[in-house]
Amino acid sequence: MGGTKVVVYGLSTEGYTIASQMAIKGADVYIIDESTPSAISLKSEIAKTYPNVSSLKEDEPLLAMEPIDVAISKAKYLFFTPRIRKTGQDIKTDIHSKFKDAVTSLKKNSSVIFTLPTGFGGNNENISLLEHVTGLDIEKQISYFYYPLEDLNHPPKIIGSFNGKKDSVLSDLLTTDKKEKKFVAISSSEHFHAINVLSKFSSLCSILEVCKYAQDEITKNDLSSDDFQEIFLDDMVKGLFDLKSLGSSFEGTNSLMYLINGSVKGIDGYVKRLIDEIRITLKKNDLKASRTKIALSWTLDQHAMRGDKIEMLQNLTSKLRDYIGDVEAYEDPNFDLFHSDKTTIIVACSKFDFENVKKTKKDSGLIIVKANPLCETIQ
């Protein structure tokens, strides 16, 4: 594996993490920041020095570079890990356009690893596009793999490949825990990913829908002692991109679409309930909307491939502004709430943000709303 030429297309958190792992293992890795015309050489010592994209970008170390098309034409393995920030119908167009840019210079006997979720049949579209753009025949002259990265702490155990064909070099590049990756057919890997995503959201939405009916304080207090009070909006939105990409695989209605649409509605319904809870808090405390400030505390990874959390924060901010003019989103945990003459309600959107707010803002007379299934308020 030493010296295997690898190019990672997309300076995202996911892309940088796997690029670093492969560089430390001795692969010859280049990573492409889509906003620049060059591919950056990622050496093992750089990967060890900079644990994430933010630290690398802040320090801007001098790194060897080469033109993108040159780097890609030499690649044995090309990982597709772009940051997607478009929404709705534009997502697919954006992914296809970036994928075309990424694969145009590929040569014979190289392999493409697609790491975004596709839903059912999405990889067939990618393969057609790959063959069309490169003029190379899948499997005879070029290889394609599906490896949807969602949780970097638990990378996929399986890799989808054409006819389930194994690639031991790729398995070595991606293995971090001595357990070899399992290769299955691409359609099978799409099904496995769909089961993971749907299982997560079916379970989550059951909790959200049931908690909606906890109206009295005794029930709320008993429920709040359970583990699911540790679920925050941040956890609810995680994987929403994957769920929606699965939904876009179908036309018409079927039982699976009921599950998918029900889950999407469940999250939307939760956001509406969170906003209602904030309005009730104002009423309970006799606060005028004009004398109140809402601070949304949600520490976000700006470099993640998926933009669903960023989109949700923008959505929540604009919906709250319909009721209360002064709404500010804080994506940095060290935000400073200067002492304004307004009453401040902080909405903690993740467990990390809640712990942080609790620690740093105590004794300040702030009202904290936990964006968890019970929308608990702490005064």
N, C-alpha and C positions, 0 to 999 in steps of 0.2 A: 504493500500500500504506500510505502514511502515515496514521496514525489508525485503521487497521483495528481493530475491537474484537475482542479475543481474551481468552478466559478459559481458564486452565489449572486443571483440577480435580485437586488433589493436590499438596501441597508435598513432592514427592519429589525426589531428585537429578536424575532424568531430566526431571521437570516443570519444575524451576527452571532447568535448563540451557537447555531450548528457550524457556522464557518470557524468560530473559535475552537470548538471541540475537534474539528477535523485538522486545523492548523497545528494544534497541540499534539495530535497523533502523527504529525509528520507529513501531511498532504500539502501540496503546493496550491495554496488557496488565494483566489482573488475575489474581492467583493465589489459589487457595483452599486454606487449610490445613483439612483435614477436622475437626480438633479444635477449631476456633473457628467462631463464627457469621458471620464476615465475610470478604469477599473483599478482598485487599490489592492496592493499586495498585502496580505494579512499573514505576517510571520508569527511563529509560536510565541516569541517574547512579547510581541504587541498584544496578542490574545490574552496572555497571562497578566499583562500590566493593566489592560482596560477591560473590566468585567462586563461592560454594557455599551450600547451605542452612545448614550449621553456622555459618558466619561471620555470616549474616543473623540466625539465631536467638540467637547469643551476644550480639550487639550490640543487638538489639531496637530498631532505629531507628524513629522515629515515621513511620508511613506512612499515607497516605490510605486509608480503607476504605469499603466500602458493603455493604449486606446481600447475602448470597449470591444469593438469588433475583432481586434487581434486576440484579446484575452479569450473571448468566446470561441473563436475558431480553433484555439489550442485545447479547449476544455474536453476532458474525458467525461466529466459529470457536470451538468448545469442544474443548479437548484433554483427554482422560481419562487422567490419569497418577497413580492412587492408589497408596499403599503397601499391599501385601497381606501380612498376617502370619499369616493362617489357614493350616492345613495339610490335606492329604488331601482328603476329600470336601467339606470346608467352604469350600474356595477358591472354587469356582464360585458358591456362594450369596453369599459375601462380595462378589465382583466384581459380580454382578447387583444386589445391594442398593445398592452404591455407585453403580453406573451409573444406576440409577433415580433416586437422589438428584440426580445430576449433570445429568440431562437433563429433569427435570420442568418446569422453567421456560423451556425453549427456545421460541423463537418461529419463525414461518414464515421461510423463506429463510436459515436458519442451517445450519452444518455441524458434524458431530461427527467428531473424529479419535480413534480407539481405538488406544492405544499398547501395550497388553499383548498377549502372544501368545495365540492362541485355539485352535490346532489346526485340523483340517478342519471346516468348517461352523459354527464358533463365531460367525462374524460374522453368519450368517443369524439365529441366536438373538438376537444383539444388535439387529439391525435390527427384528425382530419386537417386541422389548421397547421399542425406541425409538418405533416407530409406535403401539404400544399406550399407552405412557405420555403421549406428546405429542398423540396424535390426528392427527398429520401424516403425509402420504403420502411415502414415500421417493422422492427424485428430483423429484417434482412440487413438494413444499413444503419438504423438508428433505434435506440430503445427508449421506452417511456415508462415512468413509474408514478404511482399515486401514493403520497405520504402526507395526509392532512395534519398539519401541526396545530394543536389547539392549546394544550397545557404543557408548557416546557418542562415542568417538574415530572410529568408523566408522558413522555413521548410515545407515539404509537408503537405497538409491539409488532404490527404487521405492515407490510409494504405491498401495494397492488402492482402487479406487473403483467405484461402481455402473456397470456396463457399460464400465469403463475410461475414463470421462469425465474429461477434464483440467480442472484448476482452477489457472490460472496464478498467482493471488494466493497460494494455499496453497503452491504450488511456491516462489514468491519468499520467503515467510515462513520456509520450512524449508531453503532452500539456503544453504550456507555456503561452497561452493567453486566458485561460478560455473557448476557443472554442473547444469542443470535436472533436477528429479526426473522419473522416467518413471512414467506412470500406466498401470496394468493392471487387469484385472477383479479383483474381490475374491478369487474362488476361485483365480485365478492367483497372487496375492500370498501366499495361504496356502500354496500349493505351493512357491513360492520360499523362503519362510521355513522350511518343513519340510526342504527340501533342505539349506539352510545348517546347521540344527541337527543333522540326522542325519549330515551329512558330518563335522562337528566331533566328535561322540561316537563314530562308527564308528572314526575315526582314533585318538582318545584311548584307547578301550577296547582296540584292537589293541596299543597300547604297554603298557598296564597288564597285559593278560593275558600278553604275552610276557615282560615283566620279572619276572613271578611265578616264571618258571622259571630265572632267573639265580640259582643257588645258590652257586657257587664264587666265591672272591674275585677270581680273574683276570677272569672274565666280568663280574662286577659293576664292577670297576675300568675295564675297557674300555668298558662301556656308560655309565659315569658321566661319560665325557669327551664324550658326545654332547649335542646340544641339548636332548633331551627331559628331561634331568635338571633343566632350568629350569622344567618343568611342576610346579606345586605343587597341593595340595588346592584352593586358592582357584580355580585355573584349571579344575580338574576339575568343580567344582560350578557354575561359571558357565554359565548356560543350562539347568540341570537343570529349572527351572520350565517352560521352553519345551518341553523334551523330554516332561515329564509331561503337559503340557496337550495335546500332540500324541497321546500315548498314550490320553488320556481320550476322544478322538474316535472310537475304535473299540470295537466289541463283538466278542467271539470272537477267533479267532486268524487271522492272515495273516502273510505274510513281513515286512511292515513292523512288525507288533507284535513279531516275534522280534527285529528290530533294536533297537526301542525298549526292550523288556524286558531284552534282553541288555546294553544300555548301562547301564540303571538297576542291574542286577545287578552289572555290572562295577565301578561306583562303590561299591556296598555291599561287594563283595568286597575292594576296595582298602582301605576303612576297617577291615575285619576284619584285613587283613594288616598295616596300620599299627599296630594295637593289639597284634598278635602280636609285631611287631618291638620294640615298647616292652617287652613282657614278656621277650623274649630278651635285650634290653639289660640288664635287671635281673639276669637269671640270669648273664650273662657277667661282670658286675661284682660278683657276690655281694651284691647289694643286697636288703635286706628291704623288702617293700612298705610296712610300717609306718614305715620310716626314709627313705622316698622321697617327693618331691613332684613332681608333673607340672605344668608350666606350659605351657598351650596359647597360643602367641602368634599371633593372627590379627587384624590390623587390619581392622575391618569398617566398611562404610558403613551406618550405622543408618537413613539416609534413602532407600535404594534402593527401587524399586518392588517388586522380588522379595525374598522373605524366605528364599530357599533356603540362603544361606550362614549366616544366623543360626540356622536350623533345624539345619543340619549341625553347627555348633559345639556346640549344646545336646546333640545326639545323641551326638557324640563324647565330650563331657564325661561324660555319664551312663554310657556304655558303659565308659569307663576307670575310673570310680568303682566299678564292679563288682569290679575287681581291686586298685585302689590308692585308698585313701580320700581322700587329699589331692590333689585335682585342681582347678586354678584356670584359668579362661579369661581371657586378657588381650586386650582388644580395642583397647587404646591402646598405640602403639609405645613410649611412654616409661615402661612399667611398671617398678616398682622391686622387685627380688627382695631383700627384707631378708634378712640372713644368718641363715637358720634352721639348726637343727642337723641338717637333713635333706639328703640328696643331691638336687639338683634336675636333672630332665631337662626340657629345653625342647623342645617340638615346634613347629617353625617351619612354619606352614601356608600361607605365601605367600612369593614371592621377596623382596618388600619386607621382610617380617618376618625372613626368614633373614639378609639383608644387615644389617639393623638389630641383630639379636641378635649376629651375628658381630662387629660393630664395637663394640658397647657392653658386651658381656659377656665379652670375651676375658680370659684369665688368671684367670678366676674359678672354675675347676675344675668348670664345668657340663658336662653332657653334652647335645649338641644332636642331635635327630633331625629330618632334613629330610623333610617330608611330600611327597616327590616319588615318581616311579614305582619307584625303587629303595629307598626308605625308608632313605637313608644315615644313618649315625650318626657324629658327629664328637666326639672326646673331647679 
